[in-house]
Amino acid sequence: MGIEFDERDSGSAYVERVWRGRSDGVDRMTSIATAHWTLVAWREGRAWRVAVQGPETAATTAPVPTETEFVGIRLTLGTTLAALPIGRLVDDGAEFADVSRRSVRILGHTLPLPEYDDAEDLVRRLVRAGVVVRDPLVADVLRGWQPDVTARTVRRHFAQVIGMTPGTVRQIERARAAAALIRAGSPIADVGHDLGYYDQPHLARSLERFIGHTATALRTGTAGQLSLLYKT
């Protein structure tokens, strides 16, 4: 029992991944760190709720409503909701109060509820309305591009856009990749070496901080329910 996730890639420049799930017999999970914003809708009984979840700087334990359906739209790095200040969203979220059985009002725009198969259409409408915006500098820097500005300026820009430095983003993405490989059966020592960790204690500290569990717990399945984890 737990949350069984279906998830898929997206070809959109604004959407990295779309997922859906249903909770069954689990009341809490580990929410692993992420530098991304996520739009999420969930149904408890007959009532739908919709929120945006901001970046999470460390793993936390999150409650899970029982017998609840979820749909999540994970935005690409640097894609945000322009009207919401990043300081309000880091390690937090914002729920949209005006939700019916068929629609949600997001920052002044009424839209259909998020669905797994047409998530990109919803985001496309938010982009056209100017609600969702993408900062290409973030993705470019993380791919290795060096802009003609100081490192301090880049760090300040990242802090303004996604609430954390480029170094922290890379640490989170590396920890997620390590956790996914370990859960898939890759030898722990090889994972640490291949992903550039100094030694096993370095890998262990990273997993504890960003994933919330040890490599052994991830390997043996005793880590319990995790939020969506996949190869980055």
C-alpha positions as CSV (number, residue, x, y, z in Angstrom):
1,M,0.0,0.0,0.0
2,G,1.1,3.6,-0.5
3,I,0.9,6.0,-3.4
4,E,1.3,4.4,-6.8
5,F,2.6,7.0,-9.2
6,D,2.2,7.1,-13.0
7,E,4.5,9.7,-14.5
8,R,5.6,10.8,-18.0
9,D,8.0,13.2,-19.6
10,S,6.9,16.3,-21.4
11,G,8.1,18.0,-24.5
12,S,7.1,21.4,-23.3
13,A,9.7,24.0,-22.4
14,Y,7.7,24.9,-19.4
15,V,6.8,21.4,-18.1
16,E,9.4,18.8,-17.0
17,R,7.1,16.0,-15.9
18,V,3.5,15.1,-15.3
19,W,2.4,12.6,-12.6
20,R,-0.7,11.2,-11.0
21,G,-1.3,9.0,-8.1
22,R,-3.8,7.7,-5.5
23,S,-3.1,7.2,-1.8
24,D,-4.1,4.0,-0.1
25,G,-3.1,3.0,3.4
26,V,-0.4,5.6,4.0
27,D,-0.8,8.7,6.1
28,R,2.6,10.3,5.6
29,M,5.5,10.3,3.2
30,T,9.0,11.8,2.7
31,S,8.9,14.9,0.5
32,I,12.3,15.0,-1.1
33,A,14.1,18.3,-1.9
34,T,13.5,19.9,-5.2
35,A,14.4,23.2,-7.0
36,H,11.2,23.0,-9.1
37,W,7.8,24.6,-8.7
38,T,4.9,22.1,-9.0
39,L,1.2,22.7,-9.7
40,V,-0.8,20.0,-7.9
41,A,-4.5,19.1,-7.7
42,W,-6.0,16.6,-5.4
43,R,-9.5,15.2,-4.7
44,E,-10.7,14.3,-1.2
45,G,-14.1,12.7,-1.5
46,R,-15.9,14.9,-4.1
47,A,-14.0,18.1,-3.4
48,W,-11.0,19.2,-5.4
49,R,-8.2,21.4,-4.2
50,V,-5.4,23.0,-6.2
51,A,-2.1,24.6,-5.1
52,V,1.3,25.5,-6.2
53,Q,4.2,24.0,-4.3
54,G,7.5,25.9,-4.3
55,P,11.1,24.7,-4.1
56,E,12.1,22.6,-1.1
57,T,15.6,23.0,0.3
58,A,15.6,19.8,2.3
59,A,13.7,16.6,2.7
60,T,10.7,16.8,5.1
61,T,7.9,14.5,6.3
62,A,4.5,15.4,4.8
63,P,1.0,14.2,5.7
64,V,-0.9,12.3,3.1
65,P,-4.8,12.4,3.0
66,T,-6.2,8.9,2.7
67,E,-8.0,7.7,-0.4
68,T,-7.1,10.8,-2.3
69,E,-6.3,11.3,-6.0
70,F,-3.5,13.5,-7.1
71,V,-2.4,15.2,-10.4
72,G,0.9,17.0,-10.5
73,I,2.6,19.2,-13.1
74,R,6.3,19.7,-12.4
75,L,7.5,22.8,-14.1
76,T,11.0,23.1,-15.6
77,L,13.8,24.8,-13.7
78,G,13.4,28.5,-13.9
79,T,9.7,28.3,-14.7
80,T,7.5,30.1,-12.1
81,L,4.2,31.8,-11.4
82,A,5.2,35.5,-11.9
83,A,2.8,37.1,-9.5
84,L,3.9,34.9,-6.5
85,P,7.1,36.1,-4.7
86,I,9.7,33.4,-4.4
87,G,10.3,34.2,-0.7
88,R,6.7,33.1,0.0
89,L,7.1,29.8,-1.9
90,V,10.4,28.4,-0.7
91,D,9.7,25.4,1.6
92,D,6.0,26.3,1.3
93,G,3.1,26.5,-1.1
94,A,0.0,28.6,-1.9
95,E,-3.5,27.1,-2.3
96,F,-6.0,28.6,-4.7
97,A,-9.3,29.0,-2.9
98,D,-11.7,29.3,-5.9
99,V,-12.1,25.7,-7.0
100,S,-15.1,23.9,-8.4
101,R,-15.7,20.4,-9.6
102,R,-14.5,21.4,-13.0
103,S,-12.4,24.5,-12.8
104,V,-10.0,26.5,-10.8
105,R,-9.2,30.3,-10.7
106,I,-5.4,30.9,-10.8
107,L,-4.3,34.4,-10.2
108,G,-7.4,35.9,-12.0
109,H,-7.8,33.3,-14.7
110,T,-10.4,30.5,-14.7
111,L,-9.1,27.3,-16.1
112,P,-10.1,23.6,-16.2
113,L,-8.7,21.5,-13.4
114,P,-5.3,20.0,-14.1
115,E,-5.5,16.6,-15.8
116,Y,-2.8,14.0,-16.5
117,D,-3.2,13.8,-20.3
118,D,-3.6,17.6,-21.1
119,A,-1.4,19.2,-18.5
120,E,0.6,21.0,-21.2
121,D,-2.6,22.7,-22.5
122,L,-3.3,24.1,-19.0
123,V,0.2,25.5,-18.7
124,R,0.2,26.9,-22.2
125,R,-2.9,28.9,-21.3
126,L,-1.2,30.2,-18.2
127,V,1.8,31.2,-20.3
128,R,-0.3,33.1,-22.8
129,A,-2.0,34.9,-19.9
130,G,1.4,35.9,-18.5
131,V,0.9,33.9,-15.3
132,V,3.6,31.3,-15.9
133,V,7.0,32.6,-17.0
134,R,10.3,31.0,-17.8
135,D,13.7,32.4,-17.1
136,P,16.1,30.8,-19.6
137,L,19.2,31.9,-17.8
138,V,18.6,29.4,-15.0
139,A,18.6,26.4,-17.4
140,D,21.5,27.7,-19.4
141,V,23.7,28.2,-16.4
142,L,22.9,24.7,-15.1
143,R,23.9,23.3,-18.5
144,G,27.3,24.9,-18.1
145,W,26.9,28.2,-19.9
146,Q,28.9,31.0,-18.3
147,P,27.2,34.4,-18.8
148,D,29.3,37.6,-19.0
149,V,28.5,38.6,-15.4
150,T,30.1,37.8,-12.0
151,A,29.4,34.6,-10.1
152,R,27.8,36.8,-7.4
153,T,25.4,38.2,-9.9
154,V,24.4,34.7,-11.0
155,R,23.8,33.6,-7.5
156,R,21.7,36.7,-6.8
157,H,19.7,36.0,-9.9
158,F,19.1,32.4,-8.9
159,A,18.0,33.5,-5.5
160,Q,15.5,35.9,-7.0
161,V,14.1,33.4,-9.5
162,I,14.1,30.0,-7.6
163,G,15.2,30.9,-4.1
164,M,18.5,29.0,-4.0
165,T,22.0,29.2,-5.4
166,P,23.2,27.2,-8.5
167,G,25.3,25.1,-6.2
168,T,22.3,24.1,-4.1
169,V,20.3,23.2,-7.2
170,R,23.1,21.0,-8.5
171,Q,23.4,19.3,-5.1
172,I,19.7,18.5,-5.0
173,E,19.7,17.2,-8.6
174,R,22.7,15.0,-7.9
175,A,21.2,13.6,-4.7
176,R,18.0,12.8,-6.6
177,A,20.0,11.0,-9.3
178,A,21.9,9.1,-6.7
179,A,18.8,8.0,-4.9
180,A,17.1,6.8,-8.1
181,L,20.2,4.8,-9.1
182,I,20.5,3.2,-5.6
183,R,16.8,2.3,-5.6
184,A,17.3,0.7,-9.1
185,G,20.1,-1.5,-7.8
186,S,23.3,0.2,-8.7
187,P,26.2,-0.4,-6.3
188,I,26.3,2.4,-3.7
189,A,30.1,2.8,-4.1
190,D,29.8,3.1,-7.9
191,V,27.0,5.7,-7.6
192,G,29.1,7.8,-5.3
193,H,32.1,7.6,-7.6
194,D,30.2,8.1,-10.8
195,L,28.4,11.2,-9.5
196,G,31.5,12.9,-8.1
197,Y,31.0,12.5,-4.4
198,Y,34.3,12.8,-2.5
199,D,33.7,9.7,-0.4
200,Q,30.9,7.6,1.1
201,P,30.3,10.0,4.1
202,H,29.8,12.8,1.5
203,L,27.2,10.8,-0.3
204,A,25.5,9.8,3.0
205,R,25.2,13.4,4.2
206,S,23.8,14.5,0.8
207,L,21.1,11.7,0.9
208,E,20.2,12.5,4.5
209,R,19.7,16.2,3.8
210,F,18.0,16.1,0.4
211,I,16.3,12.7,0.3
212,G,15.8,12.1,4.0
213,H,17.0,8.5,4.1
214,T,20.3,6.5,4.0
215,A,21.5,4.6,1.0
216,T,20.8,1.4,2.8
217,A,17.2,2.4,3.5
218,L,16.8,3.3,-0.2
219,R,18.3,0.0,-1.3
220,T,16.3,-2.2,1.0
221,G,13.0,-0.4,0.6
222,T,12.7,0.5,4.2
223,A,12.7,4.2,3.4
224,G,8.9,4.1,3.1
225,Q,6.8,6.3,0.8
226,L,8.8,9.0,-1.1
227,S,7.5,11.8,-3.2
228,L,8.0,11.3,-6.9
229,L,11.6,10.1,-7.6
230,Y,12.9,9.3,-11.0
231,K,16.2,9.5,-13.0
232,T,17.1,13.1,-13.7
